[in-house]
Amino acid sequence: MKTSVSVTLEGVTKVFKNTKGRPDVTAVHASNFTVQAGNLVTLLGPSGCGKTTTLRMIAGFELPSAGKIMIGSEDVTMLPPNVRDTATVFQSYGLFPHMTVGENVAYGLKLRRRSQSDIETKVTEFLAMVGLKDLKDRSPGQLSGGQQQRVALARSLIVEPSVLLLDEPLSNLDALLREQMRVEIRRIQKSLGITAVYVTHDRVEAMSLSDQVIVMRDGEIKQIGTPQEIYEDPVSKFVAGFVGKAAFFPAELLEKTGSAWRCRLGGKTLEVRRFAADVEAGSPALLTARPESLRLAEPGAGYIDGTVRMNVYLGHSIETFVETPYGEALIQIDDPASKRIFPEGGAVSIDFSPDRVRLLRDR
């Protein structure tokens, strides 16, 4: 494979003009980010947030209204897709039904007029890479959804692109196949060292696949970071709620002492050392906590009292839903066989270590 290259977007904006007198739509607004060479970066966000439009601009299927796109040291902003040295894996697979698996995979090499012996060698190599070496002569219609997606991946990789683009490639698969294909895509991407940009609205895919995650909303980038940074240290309520389950409790800010905020929650005072940069005195704040960082105690022993509404048994854990004055909170109890499980309808208190929670501005 080629030497890995970076992908950089500088102030990239996409405005779709409306020809029927309606307002124009800004799908992507002033995006700035860099995908380091050899990394896999995921664009994560709800439908309509601009993630697929961003991917299509990197591929060349859409041209930006403003800004610059660099692949390595080359400015590709206005270049057509066929000269950008990218390959795209689509949600719909896009296999040719009248061709065999081998012919589908070989298609890009034939367009490049590679020798027949070279094509055969490469097809065998890349089908083996995706675990389909023995299915070379089958038609796509004889394959499962997961197998078809592997063929589409091999067809994109065989042309040895500088950048691999993946547009929600697993959304048509069932849960088990999605999990298997996540592992395969990450394994192949790491083994080849290829730079990749992946689009999804599935937080589990984003967290398990990525070197970095870019969270988008309404055409804007809300946070960029490693999966751990995004999960542990979200910068806003939206990011916290989108990348994982979270409880939010209104906290009264008292004063900032050194590197911590002293605040009041449920009539008790605590110091919180993890907080977003925009938390400031006089502004409403939220204390956010992940389900695994919360624990249950007798009424009055924790910070917030409530009532157990439901216990959901998951084998390795139990999810306990507690109704509080601030809404419902989810508590994850790992290894439930060794823990006390409070009955549904029972009174409880929610407790936590101040080091496991984070303060966010309430907006």
N, C-alpha and C positions, 0 to 999 in steps of 0.2 A: 504493500500500500504506500501511498504518497506520504510525505512529511505532513504532519498535522498543521492546520492553520487556524487562526482565530477568526471570529466574526464580530464586527463592531457596528453598532447603530449609533449615529450621532444626530440627535434632534429629529428623528424620523416621525413624520406626521402623515396621516392619510385621511383626506377629506373626500367623501363621496358626494358629488354634486347631484342635486335633485333637479330634474328637468320639468317638473310639474308644479313649480311655484312653491313647493314646500321648503322648509329650512334644510340646508346642507347638513350632512351627518359626519362628525369627526369620529372616525372609528379608532384611530390611534393618535395620541397627542404627545408630541415631543419626547419620544422614547430614546433613552440613552442607556446602553449596556454593552458589555463585551463578553463573548463566550471565549474563554481561553482555549488554546489549541489542545485538542485531545479530550476536552471535557464534554459532558452531556448536561445541557441546561434545559430545564422545563419551563415553559410558559403556562402558568396555572391561573385559572379564573373561571367565573361563571359564563354562561352563554352570552354572547354579545359584548364581551369585555375587550375584544380586539386582538386576542392571541392568535387566531387563525389568520387574520389579516396581516399581522406582523410576520408570520411564517411565510405567507404568500409573497410578501415584499422581499424577504430574503431570497426566496426561490426565483423571483422575477415575474411571477404571475400577476402581480399588482405593482404599479410604480408609485413611489411615495409622492405626496404633494409637496413635501419639504424634507430636508435632511439628507444624510449620506449613509450609504451601506458599504462597508468594507469587508472583503473576504481576504484574509491575509493582508498584504500591502496594496491590493488592487481595489480601486473604486468601481463597484459593480452597480451603482445606483440605477443607472438607466440602461443596463445591458439586458438583452433578452435571456430567457431561461436557459436556452441551449448552449450558451457560452459562459455560464456562471460556474460550472464544475460543481454543481450540487445535484443531489438525487432525493426524490421525495417518495415516502411510503404513505399512501393514502388510507383513509378509513375504509374505503370500498374495495380494497385490494387492487382492482383495475387489471385483472389478468385477462389475457386473450383466450376465449373459450375454445377457439378452433386450433389452438396450439397445445402441445404437450407441456408438461412441467419444464422439461429441459429446454424446449424451444422458447418458452416464456422467459426463462432466466438468461438465455443466450441473446435475446432480442437486442439489447443495447450494444453488445459487442459486434453483432452483425451490421448494425448501423454505422459502426466505427470501422467496418471493413477489416476486422481482424481475421487471421488465417483460421481455417477450419480446425486444424490441430490445436491451436491456441484456445479457440472457443471451447472445444471438447474438454480440454484440461481444466479450464477455468470453471466450466459448468459443474464438472465433477467435484472440484474443490469447494465451491460455494454451496452446492447442495449438501455436501458432507458437513459443512460448517453449520447449517441450519437443521441438520438431522434428517434430510430427505433424500439421501443418496440413492436409495432403492426405489424411489418413486419417479424417477426421471421420465419414464415413458407414459405416465398416467396423464389424463386430461384434468384440468382444474375442477370439473364437475364431480370427479371421483374423490375429491379431497375434503377433509373436514375444514371448518372455518380457521382453526389454528394452523393447519397445514397450508392453506391458501395464503395466510398472512406470512408464513415463513418463506413461501415462494416469492411473494412480493418483496420481502426484505432481501432475499438473495439476489433478485433482479436489480434492486437498487444498489447493492453493494458491489456487484461484479464489475461495474464500470469504474470502480475505484474513485468515487467522488472525493473532493476535498471536504465537503460538508454533507452530512446526512440529515434530512429533515423528515420528521414523523408527525403527521397530522391525525391525532386521536386514532392510532392504528389498532387499538385493542377494543374499541367501543362496541364492536359487533360480536364479541366473544362472550361466552358464559364465564362465571366467576372463577372457576378452576383454571380454565384456559388462559384467562387474563393473568392470573398469578404465574403460571408457567411461562407465558410469553414475556412477562416483565423480566423474569430471571434471564431468559435467553437473550433478549435485546441488550440488557446490561452486560452480560457475559461477552457477547460478540463485539459490542462497542468498545469495551475495555481491552479485549484481546487485539483488536485492530488499531486501537488508539485514534479512532476517527472522531472528529469534532461533530457533535450532534445537537440539534435543537428539536425538542419534543413538545408537542401541544396536548394538553389534556385539561379536563375539568375535575378529574379524579385525584383527590389529595393523596391517596395511598400510592398511586402510580408515581406521582411527583416526588413523594418522600423516599420511595424505595429505589428509584432509578437515578436520581440526579446528583451531580456535583454541586449545582446551584439551582435554586428555584426563584423564578421571577413571578410575583403575584400581581395580577392585573385586575382592574375594575374600571368600567366606563372609559376604556381607552387609555388609561393612565397606569403607570407602574407604581404600585403601592409599597413594595418592599422587595429587595434582592438579598439573598443570603443562602447559606448552606441549609439543607433540610433541618438540621439541629437548631440553627439560629432562627429560622422562620418559626419553628414549633415552640422553642423555649423562650424566645425573646421577640414576639410580634410587636410591631410598632403601633398597631391600631386594633380596635375591636373587630373590624371587618377581617383583617388578616388572622387574628386569633381564632375567630369562629370559622373561617373558611378552611384553614389547614388542619383543624382538629376540633374535637369536642372541648368545650370550655364552659366554666361557670363564671358569671360576672356579678360582682357585688359592689354597690355604691359605697365608696370610702370617703370619709371627711379628712381632707388634708389639714394637718395642724401646723407643722413647720418642717423645713429641711435642715437636717443636722449632719453636716459633713457629706458623706456619700449615701445618705439614707433619708427617706421621708418618714416622719412620724405621723401616723394617721389613726383615725378611729373607725372601728367596724363593729357593729352590733354592741355598742356600749363599751367595748374594750379597746385599749390602745396597743399598737404594735409598730415596729420599725420595719420598713420594707426597703431592701437595698437594690432591688431590680425594678427599674421603671423606664418608661419611654422618655425620649428627650423632650417631648412637648408637654410633659406634666409640669404644671406650674401652680403656684398658690393663687387661690381665687377662682380656679377653674374646676368644674366637676370632674371627679376621677372615678375610675372603676378598678377594683382589684380582681384580676383574672387568675383562674387556677385550672389546671388540667385535671381530669377525673382521677388519675392515678396519684395526684399529689394531695388529694383530700382524704380525710378519714372520719369515721363516725365515732361519737362518744355519747355518754349519758347527757340528757338535757341540762343545759347550763354549763357544761364542762368546756365547750368549744366557743367559737366566735358567733355562730348563727344557729338558732334553734329552728327546728322544722319537724315535719312529719313524713315518715317513709310512705311513699305512694305506691311503689312497685319495686320488686326485686326480679331481675332477669338473669337466669343462670346460663352461663356460656361455657361451662366446663373449667377452663383455666382461670376464670374470674366470674364475679357477680357484679352486674351493674345495678346500683341502687339509686332510684330516683327519689329525691327528697323535695317536698314542697316547702318553700321558705317565704318570708315576707317579701323577698326580692325576685320571686319566680322560682322555677324548678332548677335544681342542681343535680348533676350526675356525679356519683362517686363510684370509682372502680375499685373493687376489693379483689386483689390478687390472692391466689392460693386459698380459696374460700374454706377449704376443709380445716384449715388451722386458725381461722378467724371467727369472731363473733358476728353473726348476721342478725341485724335487727329486723323484727317482723314487720310486715306491711301494716300500716295504720299506727305503728308505734311512734312515740316521741323520741327525737334524737337531737344531737347537736353536731354541727360540722366544724371540724378542727383541721389545722394544717400547720406546717412549719412556715414562718415568714420568709425563709430562704427559698421556698418552692412556689411562691406566688409573684405576680408582677403587676405594677400599677400602670394603667393606661389612662389617657385623657378620654373622658366620656363624650364622644361625638360621632 
